[in-house]
Amino acid sequence: MALGMHYFAEHDRAASKQLTYEKVREFIDRFTQLHHTTECLRLMGVDLSTPQGHEYAVNNNLFATRCETYVRNSVTILESMLPKEPKTSR
């Protein structure tokens, strides 16, 4: 969502859509290099959509120990991809 918000340009939807797709692919590639997947099930090692899986994640502190790392790494990747100067016009 952050990449879409940053790269969207109302005056040139087609080009900004293409650029956004390229940036999203780059993000996914970089995240996958770190964690070998972007699939929650594989990242967490448990199916969070089931009561048993969710309970296991809670009991084993997976949200703090795993999700925190994934979010931190996602932010680091995004920070490196986005320009340092704020975008002034759309």
Buried (B, 14 or more C-beta within 10 A) or exposed (E): EEBEEBBBBEEEEEEBBEBBEEBBEEBEEBBEEEBEEBEBEEBBEBEBEEEEBBEBBEEBEBEEEBBEEBEEBBEEBBEEBBEEEEEEEE
